[in-house]
Amino acid sequence: MGQHKIRFVDSAAVMTTSIDKLSKSLGHGNNSEHFKTTKSVFSNFDGQALYRNGNVDLLMKKGIYPYSYMKSVSNFEEKKLPGIEHFFNDLTEEPCDLEEYNNALKVWDRYQIKNLGEWHDVYCLLDVTILADCLERTREILWESYGLDVAHYLSLPMIAFDGVCKLGEVDLEYLGLDEYQWLETAVRGGVCGAGVMRCGQANNPYMRDLYDPAKPSSYISFLDINNLYGRIVCSYMRSYDLIKIILIPKGSAMCESLPLKNYKWMPQEKLDSISLDPQSFFNSVADDGPTGYFFEIDLIVPRSIHNKLNDYPPAPTKRIITSEELSNFQQHQVGQLEITKSAFTTKKLVADLHPKLNYVCHYRNIRRFLQLGLQITKIHRGMQFTQAPWMKKFIEFNTLKRIQAVMEYEKNFYKLLNNAAFGKCIENKRKRQSMSIISTEAQMRRVLKKPTYQRIIEINPEVQIAVKKLSKNCEKMAVYLDKPIAVGVAILDISKDMMYEFHYDYMVPKYGDAAKVVYGDTCNSLVYFVETEDIYKDMQANKDRFDLSEHGGILEFMKDPTNHKRLKKMKDEFGSAILWKFAVAKPKMYAAEAISWDAGGQMVKKIKIAAKGCKSSAIAHQISYELIVDVINRCHHEQISFRSIVSNKHSINTIFCKKKALNGFDTKRFIYHFFIMDETCSNEVDIRLQTPFTLTMAGGTQSGKSTLTARIIKRRMEIMHPPIASVHYCYQEYQPILFEQIKKDTPSVVFQKGLPTDFEGAGQPLLLIIDDLMTDVAKSEDMVKAFTIYSHHNNISIIFLTQNFFEKRKPRSITLNSKYIVALKNPRDTTFVAKLGRQMNGGKNNPVLQCAFEDVMKKPYGYLVIDLSQTQDERFRFRSSLFEEDCIIYTKNE
């Protein structure tokens, strides 16, 4: 080949779908205009002028091939097409379409195919010509639209980004090394994960016979924001007396003011000035102003707003979640599901309420954080830049071309270009690799001497491929950090801000605690469980926030084209059906079941399932809503099987694969309790002690009663609702080490030897501890009244520590009136829980209580909490701890 260079370009990097879909969209509506190569080749196929006879139109689509039927070369001699059953698609698990099979029979007859060998040749040639036609049409589109030739590019994102810069007429300014590396820490994609609920079932009048009027009215709403990277403009076209209004959807964030040039570090004096009153500064910066900012800050989330933000925490961080952060239940899952160590070594984008240190983000996000109540403790650095909506022209142009396009192929292509342009902004060039083909011993020796090579792949004994790192700054292998990362960071952050605006400025003020986030997917979808009379009427009343243009069926009355595809408008994913059930096992793994009714009144179910890592065919045929719920409930792996075409060392094979695909292990949420996720369970369990309360803590000597009590006092502000500030500790024997620690943790605590003499209180809530005073309590009428009368009337919460729960004297009345019981080990009385279980279960054994007690006692100083409060659900009365991080809830598996 001499000095000639050959470039191998993968067509899939430009046209990102299958030949079958490409051919259908290119020939949409029986349009064969763009199948020029196919017509040219097949009009003279085997010397026959078939095109002149009109038969070539049969070939304007991908053919069919009996892959599984072809076992040996002898099959090529067969004189007719096999039956339709032999064209079953093992990859998609679907039978051959009858129309496609009949078309294949016509091709066989009209082209006078002699055997399967000729059919094989026609099939392969047709694939090549259709691909060539699609590529040529792509080339025409790009040249006509942007004056760019696909032959000079390796991928669609490369072309799209050049198109942005060309139409926008901009020369982007490069960042310095420090600035670039600083902004790399701010690249955070879309947040994906379960909310505080993991499943729910709606109950409302729109569900007809499935509605239970005895239960509260509730809805599940799956909302998508319109074109999160898009926006709406109106283009007026006057033709005589006709004004045509075209609504153009385009990249919301990409049409905002984005970084362009003049990147400068802000002086320390300016940062100090902003730190004095950050709220005023960030409120003063306009979204579309000429100057924008990135800041590196420290943030804290005050505990007082944790409950408010827990559903949808702002300021996500990319970090590793360690096994130590998991709850006891999740630790149990690790062993049960055989979770590998890689789950705790990979960084994930986590939305939590921890402090944020050295957090780099866009100024619009910081303004939102301050509005939500987060506090800036330090501003480390700031960068200012000139900004402008320079991507807007590209997005508008593509969207207008998409509206004007007649062919489905062009509509899809122009939509893809917008996303491709964004991807180039955040490309990580460090992940690129350089590969060298080795065919001689001398080449191999040179490669082995260089530490920059990572590995060698053997294709065959004569040819190997050496893979080289790009991150080593040697031998021209330096990485040129020249991507417009500031633009990518701005787009991602602005997108998040739009979602926060909807949740915190609309959903929270309107519904409060009645709305729970079930799931959030990337930066554009939110699934809510809402208890309200009629969410659809609410949407109509606030239609300026929603796109109601695609409602139909039972929701036809909602239809309103006003906000069709408009910026920031939320659209119901199930616009023509009622979302009935939703379950989420973990991020990117959920199931939704919606219902509607046909013209005959028959109920029709629509299922939407997502399962990352699973082929779409396996999802369609092997995964159901019930299966997703099952992997949550039963804590197990579910396998799927599928066939796939793989390339290994340039050898292409069809493989049959089985993989563990489904489980309910989610590290992005602290799942502190376990309960059965059935169709009626739609609310989480509140494990806080509801004040005022009475609690009996029973356990033998050195079982850990006093230590547990000290922990309760220390954390009373978070585990009691409403919290209690004042603590009065009554004791029999002074314990210097323990009491000094309690005094250190709670300086205001009052210690008293013997029982209290005054139960009137001082008008404020009081936590009263009665420690090791069983004999005194047995003689005191006031203590019985304290549990039965004073506690409720005087707002006194009482914790009574005893060694014998079934004391027959006055303490018996105390234990019978306890709202909570904490059972610790007592080697002298191993039957105490069994007795208690029979009392709670009408004289019969209580297997759930017994099993729960046996489980918690496996740990040193383990204890069982029995919740006897009137408001607690009967299924969730037994738990392993008073604290969220240790808590497992035990319930009967129905």
Secondary structure in CASP SS format (residue, H / E / C, confidence):
PFRMAT SS
TARGET T0000
AUTHOR 0000-0000-0000
METHOD secondary structure of the structure
MODEL  1
M C 1.00
G C 1.00
Q C 1.00
H C 1.00
K C 1.00
I C 1.00
R C 1.00
F C 1.00
V C 1.00
D C 1.00
S H 1.00
A H 1.00
A H 1.00
V C 1.00
M C 1.00
T C 1.00
T C 1.00
S C 1.00
I H 1.00
D H 1.00
K H 1.00
L H 1.00
S H 1.00
K H 1.00
S H 1.00
L H 1.00
G C 1.00
H C 1.00
G C 1.00
N C 1.00
N C 1.00
S C 1.00
E C 1.00
H C 1.00
F C 1.00
K H 1.00
T H 1.00
T H 1.00
K H 1.00
S H 1.00
V H 1.00
F H 1.00
S C 1.00
N C 1.00
F H 1.00
D H 1.00
G H 1.00
Q C 1.00
A C 1.00
L C 1.00
Y H 1.00
R H 1.00
N H 1.00
G C 1.00
N H 1.00
V H 1.00
D H 1.00
L H 1.00
L H 1.00
M C 1.00
K C 1.00
K C 1.00
G C 1.00
I C 1.00
Y C 1.00
P C 1.00
Y C 1.00
S C 1.00
Y C 1.00
M C 1.00
K C 1.00
S C 1.00
V H 1.00
S H 1.00
N H 1.00
F H 1.00
E H 1.00
E C 1.00
K C 1.00
K C 1.00
L C 1.00
P C 1.00
G C 1.00
I H 1.00
E H 1.00
H H 1.00
F H 1.00
F C 1.00
N E 1.00
D C 1.00
L C 1.00
T C 1.00
E C 1.00
E E 1.00
P C 1.00
C C 1.00
D C 1.00
L H 1.00
E H 1.00
E H 1.00
Y H 1.00
N H 1.00
N H 1.00
A H 1.00
L H 1.00
K H 1.00
V H 1.00
W H 1.00
D H 1.00
R H 1.00
Y C 1.00
Q C 1.00
I C 1.00
K C 1.00
N C 1.00
L H 1.00
G H 1.00
E H 1.00
W H 1.00
H H 1.00
D H 1.00
V H 1.00
Y H 1.00
C H 1.00
L H 1.00
L H 1.00
D H 1.00
V H 1.00
T H 1.00
I H 1.00
L H 1.00
A H 1.00
D H 1.00
C H 1.00
L H 1.00
E H 1.00
R H 1.00
T H 1.00
R H 1.00
E H 1.00
I H 1.00
L H 1.00
W H 1.00
E H 1.00
S H 1.00
Y H 1.00
G C 1.00
L C 1.00
D C 1.00
V H 1.00
A H 1.00
H H 1.00
Y C 1.00
L C 1.00
S C 1.00
L H 1.00
P H 1.00
M H 1.00
I H 1.00
A H 1.00
F H 1.00
D H 1.00
G H 1.00
V H 1.00
C H 1.00
K H 1.00
L H 1.00
G H 1.00
E C 1.00
V C 1.00
D C 1.00
L C 1.00
E C 1.00
Y C 1.00
L C 1.00
G C 1.00
L H 1.00
D H 1.00
E H 1.00
Y H 1.00
Q H 1.00
W H 1.00
L H 1.00
E H 1.00
T C 1.00
A C 1.00
V C 1.00
R C 1.00
G C 1.00
G C 1.00
V C 1.00
C C 1.00
G E 1.00
A E 1.00
G C 1.00
V C 1.00
M C 1.00
R C 1.00
C E 1.00
G E 1.00
Q E 1.00
A C 1.00
N E 1.00
N C 1.00
P H 1.00
Y H 1.00
M H 1.00
R H 1.00
D H 1.00
L H 1.00
Y C 1.00
D C 1.00
P C 1.00
A C 1.00
K C 1.00
P C 1.00
S C 1.00
S E 1.00
Y E 1.00
I E 1.00
S E 1.00
F E 1.00
L E 1.00
D E 1.00
I E 1.00
N C 1.00
N C 1.00
L C 1.00
Y E 1.00
G E 1.00
R E 1.00
I E 1.00
V E 1.00
C E 1.00
S E 1.00
Y E 1.00
M E 1.00
R E 1.00
S E 1.00
Y C 1.00
D C 1.00
L E 1.00
I E 1.00
K E 1.00
I E 1.00
I E 1.00
L E 1.00
I E 1.00
P E 1.00
K E 1.00
G E 1.00
S E 1.00
A H 1.00
M H 1.00
C H 1.00
E C 1.00
S C 1.00
L E 1.00
P E 1.00
L E 1.00
K E 1.00
N E 1.00
Y E 1.00
K E 1.00
W E 1.00
M C 1.00
P C 1.00
Q H 1.00
E H 1.00
K H 1.00
L H 1.00
D H 1.00
S H 1.00
I H 1.00
S H 1.00
L H 1.00
D C 1.00
P H 1.00
Q H 1.00
S H 1.00
F H 1.00
F H 1.00
N H 1.00
S H 1.00
V C 1.00
A C 1.00
D C 1.00
D C 1.00
G C 1.00
P C 1.00
T E 1.00
G E 1.00
Y E 1.00
F E 1.00
F E 1.00
E E 1.00
I E 1.00
D E 1.00
L E 1.00
I E 1.00
V C 1.00
P C 1.00
R H 1.00
S H 1.00
I H 1.00
H H 1.00
N H 1.00
K H 1.00
L H 1.00
N C 1.00
D C 1.00
Y C 1.00
P C 1.00
P C 1.00
A C 1.00
P C 1.00
T E 1.00
K E 1.00
R E 1.00
I E 1.00
I C 1.00
T C 1.00
S H 1.00
E H 1.00
E H 1.00
L C 1.00
S C 1.00
N H 1.00
F H 1.00
Q H 1.00
Q H 1.00
H H 1.00
Q H 1.00
V H 1.00
G H 1.00
Q H 1.00
L C 1.00
E C 1.00
I C 1.00
T C 1.00
K H 1.00
S H 1.00
A H 1.00
F H 1.00
T C 1.00
T C 1.00
K E 1.00
K E 1.00
L E 1.00
V E 1.00
A C 1.00
D C 1.00
L C 1.00
H C 1.00
P C 1.00
K E 1.00
L E 1.00
N E 1.00
Y E 1.00
V E 1.00
C E 1.00
H E 1.00
Y H 1.00
R H 1.00
N H 1.00
I H 1.00
R H 1.00
R H 1.00
F H 1.00
L H 1.00
Q H 1.00
L H 1.00
G C 1.00
L C 1.00
Q E 1.00
I E 1.00
T E 1.00
K E 1.00
I E 1.00
H E 1.00
R E 1.00
G E 1.00
M E 1.00
Q E 1.00
F E 1.00
T E 1.00
Q E 1.00
A E 1.00
P C 1.00
W C 1.00
M C 1.00
K H 1.00
K H 1.00
F H 1.00
I H 1.00
E H 1.00
F H 1.00
N H 1.00
T H 1.00
L H 1.00
K H 1.00
R H 1.00
I H 1.00
Q H 1.00
A C 1.00
V C 1.00
M C 1.00
E H 1.00
Y H 1.00
E H 1.00
K H 1.00
N H 1.00
F H 1.00
Y H 1.00
K H 1.00
L H 1.00
L H 1.00
N H 1.00
N H 1.00
A H 1.00
A H 1.00
F H 1.00
G H 1.00
K H 1.00
C H 1.00
I C 1.00
E C 1.00
N C 1.00
K H 1.00
R H 1.00
K H 1.00
R C 1.00
Q C 1.00
S E 1.00
M E 1.00
S E 1.00
I E 1.00
I E 1.00
S C 1.00
T C 1.00
E H 1.00
A H 1.00
Q H 1.00
M H 1.00
R H 1.00
R H 1.00
V H 1.00
L H 1.00
K C 1.00
K C 1.00
P C 1.00
T C 1.00
Y E 1.00
Q E 1.00
R E 1.00
I E 1.00
I E 1.00
E E 1.00
I E 1.00
N E 1.00
P C 1.00
E C 1.00
V E 1.00
Q E 1.00
I E 1.00
A E 1.00
V E 1.00
K E 1.00
K C 1.00
L C 1.00
S C 1.00
K C 1.00
N C 1.00
C C 1.00
E C 1.00
K C 1.00
M C 1.00
A C 1.00
V C 1.00
Y C 1.00
L C 1.00
D C 1.00
K C 1.00
P C 1.00
I H 1.00
A H 1.00
V H 1.00
G H 1.00
V H 1.00
A H 1.00
I H 1.00
L H 1.00
D H 1.00
I H 1.00
S H 1.00
K H 1.00
D H 1.00
M H 1.00
M H 1.00
Y H 1.00
E H 1.00
F H 1.00
H H 1.00
Y H 1.00
D H 1.00
Y H 1.00
M H 1.00
V H 1.00
P H 1.00
K H 1.00
Y H 1.00
G H 1.00
D H 1.00
A H 1.00
A E 1.00
K E 1.00
V E 1.00
V E 1.00
Y E 1.00
G E 1.00
D E 1.00
T C 1.00
C C 1.00
N C 1.00
S E 1.00
L E 1.00
V E 1.00
Y E 1.00
F E 1.00
V E 1.00
E E 1.00
T C 1.00
E C 1.00
D C 1.00
I H 1.00
Y H 1.00
K H 1.00
D H 1.00
M H 1.00
Q H 1.00
A H 1.00
N C 1.00
K H 1.00
D H 1.00
R H 1.00
F E 1.00
D E 1.00
L E 1.00
S C 1.00
E C 1.00
H C 1.00
G C 1.00
G H 1.00
I H 1.00
L H 1.00
E H 1.00
F H 1.00
M H 1.00
K C 1.00
D E 1.00
P H 1.00
T H 1.00
N H 1.00
H C 1.00
K C 1.00
R C 1.00
L C 1.00
K C 1.00
K C 1.00
M E 1.00
K E 1.00
D E 1.00
E C 1.00
F C 1.00
G C 1.00
S C 1.00
A C 1.00
I E 1.00
L E 1.00
W E 1.00
K E 1.00
F E 1.00
A E 1.00
V E 1.00
A E 1.00
K E 1.00
P C 1.00
K C 1.00
M E 1.00
Y E 1.00
A E 1.00
A E 1.00
E E 1.00
A E 1.00
I E 1.00
S E 1.00
W E 1.00
D C 1.00
A C 1.00
G C 1.00
G C 1.00
Q C 1.00
M E 1.00
V E 1.00
K E 1.00
K E 1.00
I E 1.00
K E 1.00
I E 1.00
A E 1.00
A E 1.00
K C 1.00
G C 1.00
C C 1.00
K C 1.00
S H 1.00
S H 1.00
A H 1.00
I H 1.00
A H 1.00
H H 1.00
Q H 1.00
I C 1.00
S C 1.00
Y H 1.00
E H 1.00
L H 1.00
I H 1.00
V H 1.00
D H 1.00
V H 1.00
I H 1.00
N H 1.00
R H 1.00
C C 1.00
H C 1.00
H C 1.00
E E 1.00
Q E 1.00
I E 1.00
S E 1.00
F E 1.00
R E 1.00
S E 1.00
I E 1.00
V E 1.00
S E 1.00
N E 1.00
K C 1.00
H C 1.00
S E 1.00
I E 1.00
N E 1.00
T E 1.00
I E 1.00
F E 1.00
C E 1.00
K E 1.00
K E 1.00
K E 1.00
A E 1.00
L E 1.00
N C 1.00
G C 1.00
F C 1.00
D C 1.00
T C 1.00
K C 1.00
R C 1.00
F C 1.00
I C 1.00
Y C 1.00
H C 1.00
F C 1.00
F C 1.00
I C 1.00
M C 1.00
D C 1.00
E C 1.00
T C 1.00
C C 1.00
S C 1.00
N C 1.00
E C 1.00
V C 1.00
D C 1.00
I C 1.00
R C 1.00
L E 1.00
Q E 1.00
T C 1.00
P C 1.00
F C 1.00
T E 1.00
L E 1.00
T E 1.00
M E 1.00
A E 1.00
G C 1.00
G C 1.00
T C 1.00
Q C 1.00
S C 1.00
G C 1.00
K H 1.00
S H 1.00
T H 1.00
L H 1.00
T H 1.00
A H 1.00
R H 1.00
I H 1.00
I H 1.00
K H 1.00
R C 1.00
R H 1.00
M H 1.00
E H 1.00
I H 1.00
M E 1.00
H E 1.00
P C 1.00
P C 1.00
I C 1.00
A C 1.00
S E 1.00
V E 1.00
H E 1.00
Y E 1.00
C E 1.00
Y E 1.00
Q C 1.00
E C 1.00
Y C 1.00
Q C 1.00
P H 1.00
I H 1.00
L H 1.00
F H 1.00
E H 1.00
Q H 1.00
I H 1.00
K H 1.00
K H 1.00
D H 1.00
T C 1.00
P C 1.00
S C 1.00
V C 1.00
V E 1.00
F E 1.00
Q E 1.00
K E 1.00
G C 1.00
L C 1.00
P C 1.00
T C 1.00
D C 1.00
F C 1.00
E C 1.00
G C 1.00
A C 1.00
G C 1.00
Q C 1.00
P C 1.00
L E 1.00
L E 1.00
L E 1.00
I E 1.00
I E 1.00
D E 1.00
D C 1.00
L C 1.00
M H 1.00
T H 1.00
D H 1.00
V H 1.00
A H 1.00
K C 1.00
S C 1.00
E H 1.00
D H 1.00
M H 1.00
V H 1.00
K H 1.00
A H 1.00
F H 1.00
T H 1.00
I H 1.00
Y H 1.00
S H 1.00
H H 1.00
H H 1.00
N C 1.00
N C 1.00
I E 1.00
S E 1.00
I E 1.00
I E 1.00
F E 1.00
L E 1.00
T E 1.00
Q C 1.00
N C 1.00
F C 1.00
F C 1.00
E C 1.00
K C 1.00
R C 1.00
K H 1.00
P H 1.00
R H 1.00
S H 1.00
I H 1.00
T H 1.00
L H 1.00
N C 1.00
S C 1.00
K C 1.00
Y E 1.00
I E 1.00
V E 1.00
A E 1.00
L C 1.00
K C 1.00
N C 1.00
P C 1.00
R C 1.00
D C 1.00
T C 1.00
T C 1.00
F H 1.00
V H 1.00
A H 1.00
K H 1.00
L H 1.00
G H 1.00
R H 1.00
Q H 1.00
M H 1.00
N C 1.00
G C 1.00
G C 1.00
K C 1.00
N C 1.00
N C 1.00
P H 1.00
V H 1.00
L H 1.00
Q H 1.00
C H 1.00
A H 1.00
F H 1.00
E H 1.00
D H 1.00
V H 1.00
M C 1.00
K C 1.00
K C 1.00
P C 1.00
Y C 1.00
G C 1.00
Y C 1.00
L E 1.00
V E 1.00
I E 1.00
D E 1.00
L C 1.00
S C 1.00
Q C 1.00
T C 1.00
Q C 1.00
D C 1.00
E H 1.00
R H 1.00
F H 1.00
R C 1.00
F E 1.00
R E 1.00
S C 1.00
S C 1.00
L C 1.00
F C 1.00
E H 1.00
E H 1.00
D H 1.00
C C 1.00
I C 1.00
I E 1.00
Y E 1.00
T C 1.00
K C 1.00
N C 1.00
E C 1.00
END
